[in-house]
Amino acid sequence: MFGCSFSEPDVSTIAAPSLTAPMIVLYIGDSQFAGRGAGTGTVNMDDARQYTVGMQVVPLLQASGYSAIAQSWGEANNVNAAGHYIDWYDPRTTMGVWAVSGAYTNPVSERVLLAAASGAPFTFTPTVDTTAHDWWIIDNGGAINFKIDGATVNAWTGVNDGHLKKVTVTAGAKGAHVYAAEWVSGTTNLVWGHAYNPGENEFRVIILSNRDWRTANWTQGSYLSTPTAPDAECGLYALAADAAASGIGVLPVIGLGANDIRLSGNPIETSAANVQQFYDALRAGGARPPILCCEGARIAVSQEVSFTQDAWAARLTTQAAANSGIFLDPKDSAGTYEANTAHYVDTLHPDATIYAAIAAQHAPRIIQQAQRASAATLKIADASAAEGGSLGFAVTVVRGGYTGALTLNWSVSGTGGNPADAADFPGSAFPSGTVTIAAGSSSGTITVNTNDDAAVEANETFLLTVSVPEAGATVTATGTITNNDAAASQPHFRAISAYTSVTSGDITLTEPTGAAEGDLLVACIASDDAVTTVPPAGWTAIADNQHSGSSATAASAVRSIEMFWIVRGASAPSYAFTRTSGVVARGTVSAHYAGGAGAWRQDVSAGNTLASYASSVTVPSVTTTGNYALLLAAVGNGRVTSGNFQSCVSATDPATPSTATVDTSSDDAPGTWIKRGDSSSGSPLTGVALHSAIKQTAGATGITTVSYSATYQHRAALVLAAFVKD
């Protein structure tokens, strides 16, 4: 009845069995996936679990050459052999036999099973040989003896933190073991569990399906999933994450939807959003792309549908494609959902024959998705491009048995000694995306676009991480963004003006000989007071100019050093600096030039003033942001006689210190300090010295020190400023 047509690669592309790791196939749905309609009793559920799609898939997988086992944690309204009734959840399985004895209560807050009284063991006897059993529990502070073959192998005691936890018990050898969880004290929620064979590459089919449930039951407030960011308290997320960490695949087969369709007033996008939340919880834990199903339910007008089955199938088809999954639409060849109503025992549920037909559709798709897990070994080459360009990373896929299309996920992050940051990419965000390797193809290209900028900088690197979500395979490559900006123009020294002194009030400096349009002009003024000098129009004061608050003494004490700058226009600027009061001031102007079309800018600065006599003064390290930064250090000093007070400058970078000799003929040189002027006069005596250097590479200067011989030690002030033309 249910002949399907698929948009995915034909099943004939599946090769011989080649599971390279265990694969949990997780059937999650409503009463149809729980087998309703195939059994007996008032809701056709008694003995129905053996007829579920998941159970009937197992022999088909085995017939294809795979090792496969199945367990059912599903459906309700059944009684076990002892006459006990379990409302909503029944952990019995057709793979083995569950026995429930003693007192127990119904589940709370959608948790699966609650054991809360003495003498309530849950015993599982597989009908196939196994080696281990995982128990998932919620720790509410109780105690349980976990047993194998009647012997306690783990006397577990909780800490009452309410967290979801897994307890694994392992037998010494594979065999017909009996696993039990025996209540000891307190309250413990047994969520679920399954027996298996560690190390064997087998399909482990687990059925989690419940009557009347919709996707919202699995995504809102449940320990099976959460509607927000999944975490360790989400059972399905925890299962997937635990499996992924152990190298085990989890393949969700999602059959929820029929009850969504029948829910009055539930829009199709709401139902789709529920399914997406559910799948996202599993994917966040590392599950494989899903198989989505309609389950084959007939949807009648009387059931208050808000959309048609055809519309729902179309929406699930789109959703599966967006999640790299497969959608199975259980229509017959005539395109209808229920061509043979004789197979339905009520208005919704098919019988065992139809479940077998659906299982026959599922088996090859499960194999196909599982083979994707071993389908690809990725190889990727590094790439580079100039900033503003695109990097094309060539990806090669060495295929296994699966020849269908593969989806690669990729993302970018900074790496290396000079890592790229978000601003280097469009939208100022690290890019990510997907690329599809076509069916039968073994190569593809991932393109990463970059931003251009005007900064001169070292080449930057980023890490491209590429994964095949179906396979859990991940590789990385390095992308290099090469700088395409010309280096900042190197400054050159032109001249320094004659020194000008005043005994009080305003001071007018002179222009350096040969100063020309576009030159950087820097004025340095030292004074024996704390007056703030007001520059002429167009000049800019350095932020770290120094003004001491101490009083002048008869022996003099330079208390201020100020630096101002301007870019010369076609004509000379005003050099008349206003000082509304004050005593002796002395100053000079230096001129510097650089080629290129860029503009001068003042980069960074620092300053310091000595409160007592000393033979040196320092400023802390500054970090320049442009290459070929012009550094100017201006120091003021009060000394007892006029003339050169023998100042020298040193730093970590530029590393070569200046000498006590004034040099006005040499050019500014990368890495070397040069004294441009050093003079004092007046009464009280006020001296000002100027040193220049080129810092070739952007970065920290280290502490800058101006020193002079003990003969000339006095109170002093220092300001350091950097200028860049870029």
Beta strands, then each sheet from edge to edge (+ up, - down):
strand 1: 23-29
strand 2: 67-74
strand 3: 96-100
strand 4: 113-115
strand 5: 122-126
strand 6: 130-138
strand 7: 143-148
strand 8: 151-157
strand 9: 164-175
strand 10: 179-185
strand 11: 188-196
strand 12: 202-209
strand 13: 249-254
strand 14: 291-293
strand 15: 326-328
strand 16: 376-380
strand 17: 383-386
strand 18: 390-399
strand 19: 406-414
strand 20: 432-437
strand 21: 443-449
strand 22: 460-468
strand 23: 473-482
strand 24: 492-496
strand 25: 500-502
strand 26: 507-508
strand 27: 520-527
strand 28: 540-541
strand 29: 546-547
strand 30: 560-567
strand 31: 576-577
strand 32: 585-593
strand 33: 600-609
strand 34: 616-619
strand 35: 623-624
strand 36: 629-637
strand 37: 648-650
strand 38: 674-681
strand 39: 686-695
strand 40: 699-700
strand 41: 704-707
strand 42: 716-725
sheet 1: 2+ 12+ 1+ 13+ 14+ 15+
sheet 2: 3+ 5- 10+ 7- 8+
sheet 3: 4+ 11- 6+ 9-
sheet 4: 16+ 18- 21+
sheet 5: 17+ 23+ 22- 19+ 20-
sheet 6: 24+ 32- 25+
sheet 7: 24+ 32- 27+ 30- 28+
sheet 8: 24+ 32- 27+ 30- 29+
sheet 9: 26+ 31-
sheet 10: 33+ 42- 36+ 39- 38+
sheet 11: 34+ 41- 37+
sheet 12: 35+ 40-
end
